[in-house]
Amino acid sequence: MMDLSYILNELGEDRAQYFNAISPPIVQTSNFSFDTVDEMRSALADEMSGFLYSRGLNPTVDILRKKLAALDGAEDALVFNSGAAAIFAAVLANVKSGDHIVSVDHPYSWVRHMFDQILPRFGVSTSYIDGTQIENFERAILPHTTLIYLESPNSWFLDLQDLRAVAELAKSEGIITVIDNSYATPLYQRPIEMGIDISMQTATKFIGGHSDTLGGVLAGSHEMMRKIFLSEYNCVGSGIQPFNAWLLLRGLRTLPMRLERISQSTVKVLEFLKSNPMVEEVIFPHDPDFNQYALAKEQMSGAAGLISFFVHMDSVMQIEKFCNSLKHIRMAVSWGGHESLIIPKLVGLPRENFDPNDKTHRMLRLYVGLEEADYLISDIQQALDNSEI
């Protein structure tokens, strides 16, 4: 494995080619010229062998691509303009009419939309399972199953899958495995080394780190990345743009230190939430009380940022008052940036359907950012105090 410092600061950066500039250039061009017809003929014959058109490969994007592949311990990587685009390409490249997908419960909303609304139009079906037990995968696989979709941890309930066991089962059945690894990043979980075929992460989050750009990554074998590049990647035109790739390169420089800081603060906020009488339950993979703690410690070297928790509150008004009373923690989707965020599960629920006996209606997801832990704890405490009706 390459040294992390080398990957983040040197790999792919041939500075002699751009005036020894410390920061790589943004090669803001749509296409590239050739000196001879033979050179152009070769580029047209294989767009993955060089630079022809920035819809495909681009020098700025290529630097990022090399770093992200190395971070995942993969042979190759592709970078998309969003995580959703990356997932769409990974799935579309590996299914055809009549195929069947096995997916974990509660996948990312736009993945669920693809599985439920788009793929059925082309004869592809999906079964959803509780992915915490390998037996559920074994029972769900059909003769025409071609793909298993994983999220470990899941971004709300933080459920894990035993990645080595799933990969072994899938390979024995000739099934492709895809994982959304956005929660852990390759620094804290390395799915490729555990046998998963395609590792995806939303670079919008921890890779970017500044909430100012979107991006998605697929990492895997040369063969798989080439298959996707020559079809879904180029045909849909969902590759990342040079400036956005440059922003992600900037974010990569500080990724380890940001994750370390966020991890330290998360533990402190977690301890506060667990001790607060208004909090019923806390979910965090590296909490000893987490029901899959042993597996989390086995396949995740760290966990940072995202905590789900349930509050002792009996009404929509009380939960909303808590969220509205926060002064420094913002209400927003996503995570991984510098700022702490929160989102209540009931935001997608009509108020009249709220049921206090359904604990998922009293669920919130907190992202711990780069602020001081005590600063965040103080904000949560005053919001809890103000939530009394």
C-alpha atoms as one frame of an Amber mdcrd trajectory, in Angstrom:
protein
   0.000   0.000   0.000   1.278   3.484  -0.879   2.022   5.934   1.897  -0.993
   8.151   2.547   1.078  11.343   2.511   2.495  10.399  -0.891  -0.981   9.742
  -2.311  -2.423  13.031  -1.095   0.520  15.296  -1.895   2.471  13.768  -4.782
   0.816  10.913  -6.669  -0.170  11.919 -10.205   1.345  15.387  -9.898   4.076
  15.721 -12.508   4.859  19.319 -11.542   7.606  19.663 -14.144   4.821  19.577
 -16.749   3.193  22.709 -15.304   5.976  25.105 -14.322   6.653  23.376 -10.958
   3.479  24.907  -9.568   2.632  23.503  -6.126  -1.085  23.429  -6.859  -2.078
  21.546 -10.025  -3.567  23.567 -12.892  -7.222  23.628 -13.840  -7.035  22.476
 -17.457 -10.193  24.283 -18.513 -10.565  22.973 -22.036 -13.265  21.096 -23.873
 -10.976  19.214 -26.256  -7.363  18.491 -27.221  -5.509  18.794 -30.537  -3.145
  16.364 -32.282  -0.011  16.813 -34.366  -0.673  13.899 -36.693  -3.599  11.971
 -38.089  -2.186   8.771 -36.566  -2.203  10.317 -33.082  -5.811  11.402 -33.483
  -6.787   8.006 -34.912  -5.309   6.276 -31.845  -7.119   8.594 -29.449 -10.448
   8.052 -31.200  -9.910   4.303 -31.122  -9.376   4.288 -27.355 -10.514   7.361
 -25.423  -9.184   5.905 -22.182  -5.611   5.905 -23.461  -5.161   9.676 -23.593
  -6.791  13.081 -23.786  -9.302  13.631 -26.586 -12.363  15.374 -25.144 -12.977
  16.497 -21.559 -16.274  14.638 -21.419 -13.963  11.638 -20.947 -10.446  12.220
 -19.630  -8.967  15.572 -18.596  -5.525  16.228 -17.014  -6.904  17.826 -13.835
  -9.450  15.051 -13.415  -6.763  12.461 -14.123  -4.659  13.597 -11.156  -7.680
  13.225  -8.907  -8.537   9.852 -10.438  -5.109   8.424  -9.638  -5.259   9.596
  -6.029  -8.753   8.257  -5.407  -7.915   4.849  -6.872  -4.852   4.621  -4.632
  -6.847   5.668  -1.559  -9.257   2.788  -2.169  -6.454   0.334  -2.905  -8.037
  -0.142  -6.328  -6.529  -0.520  -9.775  -8.489   2.385 -11.219 -11.190   4.962
 -10.502 -13.651   7.207 -12.299 -14.888  10.567 -11.001 -18.447  11.752 -11.646
 -20.245  15.048 -11.150 -22.218  13.645  -8.195 -22.537  10.558  -6.046 -25.924
   9.798  -7.591 -24.365   9.802 -11.069 -21.643   7.421  -9.922 -24.128   4.951
  -8.442 -26.340   5.143 -11.527 -23.404   4.287 -13.796 -22.168   1.429 -11.593
 -25.587  -0.209 -11.552 -26.527   0.426 -15.199 -23.229  -1.034 -16.376 -23.954
  -4.336 -14.684 -27.623  -5.097 -15.325 -29.730  -5.901 -18.365 -33.378  -6.646
 -19.039 -34.556  -9.603 -16.981 -31.894  -9.226 -14.283 -32.485  -9.049 -10.545
 -30.804  -6.890  -7.889 -30.514  -7.560  -4.163 -30.310  -4.304  -2.180 -30.058
  -3.530   1.501 -33.031  -1.849   3.150 -33.240   1.941   3.321 -30.758   2.819
   0.555 -30.085   6.420  -0.449 -33.333   7.945  -1.716 -32.233   8.374  -5.331
 -30.927   4.806  -5.407 -34.354   3.657  -4.239 -35.924   5.768  -6.986 -33.693
   4.114  -9.579 -34.533   0.630  -8.306 -38.281   1.267  -7.959 -39.097   3.723
 -10.774 -36.463   3.599 -13.513 -35.085   0.059 -13.761 -38.496  -1.689 -13.763
 -39.235   0.137 -17.036 -36.435  -1.971 -18.555 -37.288  -5.267 -16.927 -34.910
  -5.124 -13.952 -36.331  -6.018 -10.529 -35.023  -5.406  -7.000 -35.482  -7.201
  -3.670 -34.775  -5.344  -0.416 -33.381  -7.185   2.585 -32.094  -6.654   6.095
 -28.395  -6.741   5.256 -27.209  -7.320   8.810 -27.507 -11.113   8.358 -25.673
 -12.984   5.587 -28.504 -15.538   5.519 -30.818 -12.868   4.134 -28.543 -12.420
   1.120 -28.428 -16.165   0.574 -32.230 -16.403   0.592 -32.729 -13.371  -1.679
 -30.411 -14.458  -4.497 -32.267 -15.742  -7.555 -30.933 -17.491 -10.676 -31.051
 -14.138 -12.522 -29.479 -12.004  -9.754 -26.545 -10.076 -11.211 -25.857  -7.337
  -8.651 -25.824  -6.815  -4.872 -26.054  -3.242  -3.619 -24.645  -2.373  -0.181
 -24.466   0.661   2.116 -22.260   0.028   5.115 -22.868   1.894   7.315 -26.237
   3.054   6.078 -26.579   6.828   6.396 -29.559   6.861   8.800 -29.818   3.632
  10.771 -26.061   2.953  10.373 -26.670  -0.749   9.698 -23.577  -2.693   8.641
 -23.091  -5.608   6.308 -20.365  -8.218   6.725 -18.459  -7.167   3.623 -16.116
 -10.152   3.454 -18.976 -12.621   3.804 -21.123 -10.856   1.194 -18.197 -10.607
  -1.237 -17.408 -14.305  -0.841 -21.040 -15.272  -1.406 -21.378 -12.992  -4.442
 -18.208 -14.287  -6.095 -19.375 -17.864  -5.649 -22.570 -16.948  -7.528 -20.922
 -14.740 -10.195 -22.650 -11.612  -8.845 -21.182  -8.073  -8.924 -21.060  -6.195
  -5.616 -21.369  -2.407  -5.267 -21.029  -0.511  -1.983 -21.722   3.075  -0.992
 -18.718   3.751   1.273 -19.462   7.457   1.801 -19.855   7.169   5.584 -16.424
   5.705   6.298 -14.337   6.821   3.297 -11.375   4.642   2.230  -9.427   5.983
   5.212 -11.697   4.168   7.659 -13.005   1.261   5.552 -11.475  -0.470   2.533
 -14.143  -2.516   0.720 -11.937  -3.423  -2.270  -9.510  -5.240   0.039 -12.470
  -7.165   1.493 -13.480  -8.431  -1.952 -16.136  -5.897  -3.014 -16.058  -5.235
  -6.774 -17.003  -1.531  -6.915 -16.535   0.950  -4.086 -18.465   4.213  -4.393
 -18.180   7.331  -2.292 -19.838  10.690  -2.563 -16.883  13.052  -2.882 -19.274
  15.912  -2.119 -18.900  14.942   1.522 -15.588  14.192   3.260 -13.394  14.336
   0.145 -14.500  17.861  -0.748 -14.887  18.851   2.869 -15.972  22.458   2.252
 -19.593  22.097   1.053 -18.759  23.924  -2.161 -18.732  21.226  -4.840 -20.309
  17.921  -5.833 -18.601  14.727  -6.885 -18.852  10.954  -6.930 -16.211   8.230
  -7.170 -16.197   4.660  -8.419 -13.132   2.531  -7.698 -12.429  -1.004  -8.830
 -10.508  -3.071 -11.347  -9.115  -1.653 -14.601 -11.501  -3.937 -16.463 -14.585
  -2.727 -14.589 -13.675   0.966 -14.781 -12.969   0.647 -18.501 -16.326  -1.085
 -19.029 -18.134   1.794 -17.308 -16.015   4.496 -18.968 -16.636   3.237 -22.509
 -20.385   3.075 -22.006 -22.301   4.768 -19.169 -19.616   7.354 -18.264 -19.112
   8.748 -21.774 -22.614   8.148 -23.101 -24.403   9.933 -20.268 -21.703  12.603
 -20.004 -21.707  12.548 -16.203 -17.970  13.020 -15.661 -16.793  15.734 -13.289
 -15.659  19.120 -14.625 -12.027  20.298 -14.211 -12.749  23.081 -11.710 -14.795
  20.772  -9.490 -12.029  18.161  -9.695  -9.546  20.821  -8.600 -11.711  21.637
  -5.572 -11.729  17.954  -4.621  -7.936  17.825  -4.969  -7.775  20.739  -2.544
 -10.068  18.913  -0.141  -7.975  15.739  -0.264  -4.922  17.539   1.169  -6.590
  17.950   4.557  -8.792  14.834   4.612  -6.875  12.900   7.310  -6.646  15.800
   9.745 -10.299  16.742   9.227 -11.437  13.182   9.885  -9.248  13.015  12.979
 -10.667  16.264  14.373 -14.251  15.256  13.543 -13.723  11.822  15.134 -12.517
  13.358  18.388 -15.443  15.774  18.561 -17.953  13.070  17.646 -16.973  10.998
  20.670 -17.555  13.962  22.989 -20.930  14.811  21.442 -21.892  11.122  21.552
 -21.131  10.935  25.279 -23.255  14.034  25.890 -26.220  12.655  23.960 -26.038
   9.284  25.713 -26.117  10.965  29.116 -28.975  13.343  28.333 -32.370  12.293
  29.760 -34.216  13.685  26.733 -32.346  11.301  24.413 -33.831   7.799  24.265
 -31.204   6.040  22.149 -28.049   6.858  20.199 -26.722   4.995  17.149 -23.015
   5.191  16.298 -20.933   2.303  14.863 -17.969   2.682  17.229 -20.098   3.003
  20.333 -19.748  -0.161  22.475 -23.548  -0.184  22.836 -24.050  -0.381  19.051
 -25.626  -3.741  18.184 -23.004  -4.476  15.502 -20.067  -3.041  17.427 -17.826
  -6.100  16.976 -18.277  -6.044  13.182 -17.772  -2.277  13.084 -14.450  -2.592
  14.914 -13.430  -5.463  12.634 -14.021  -3.801   9.276 -13.917  -0.069  10.103
 -10.727   1.444  11.495 -12.642   4.579  12.439 -16.030   6.295  12.418 -16.627
  10.013  12.206 -19.313  12.614  12.084 -22.700  10.968  11.687 -24.778  10.095
  14.743 -28.439   9.089  14.672 -30.515   9.466  17.828 -34.089   9.252  19.121
 -35.575  11.838  21.461 -38.159  11.558  24.244 -40.600  13.983  22.642 -44.311
  13.423  22.172 -45.225  15.842  19.403 -44.172  17.230  16.061 -44.194  20.694
  17.584 -41.691  19.736  20.264 -39.242  18.137  17.819 -39.577  21.062  15.439
 -39.049  23.514  18.285 -35.846  21.703  19.227 -34.529  21.895  15.659 -35.651
  25.499  15.189 -33.947  26.509  18.452 -30.484  25.423  17.329 -28.335  28.503
  16.845 -25.131  27.097  15.365 -25.976  23.646  14.007 -27.624  24.138  10.622
 -30.559  22.157   9.236 -29.510  20.663   5.909 -29.026  17.404   4.059 -25.622
  15.806   3.409 -22.552  15.791   5.643 -18.751  15.887   5.467 -18.225  19.648
   5.293 -16.790  22.040   7.851 -20.184  22.876   9.366 -22.295  20.746  11.709
 -25.731  19.780  10.376 -28.916  18.156  11.602 -31.988  16.723   9.928 -35.142
  15.349  11.619 -36.603  12.178  10.138 -40.086  13.686  10.325 -39.190  16.336
   7.736 -40.419  13.861   5.106 -43.539  12.981   7.044 -46.916  14.804   6.863
 -47.557  16.291  10.302 -50.894  14.518  10.655 -49.128  11.140  10.265 -46.798
  11.666  13.217 -46.980   8.796  15.708 -44.990   9.232  18.951 -45.109   5.458
  19.440 -43.137   5.004  16.219 -39.624   5.825  17.352 -38.439   6.465  13.787
 -40.722   9.528  13.811 -38.633  10.809  16.727 -35.335  10.192  14.955 -32.721
  12.824  14.086 -29.407  12.613  12.297 -26.576  14.833  13.454 -23.363  15.524
  11.581 -20.513  16.748  13.777 -18.316  19.150  11.817 -15.102  20.997  12.608
 -16.433  23.242  15.376 -15.291  22.762  18.975 -17.208  19.915  20.612 -18.195
  22.044  23.628 -19.584  24.697  21.279 -21.873  22.084  19.685 -22.861  20.489
  22.980 -23.862  23.884  24.373 -26.021  24.525  21.314 -27.766  21.144  21.596
 -28.357  21.641  25.320 -29.980  25.054  24.934 -32.163  23.740  22.109 -33.278
  20.813  24.271 -34.054  23.236  27.097 -36.099  25.402  24.737 -38.002  22.445
  23.278 -40.296  22.121  26.293 -43.859  23.082  25.369
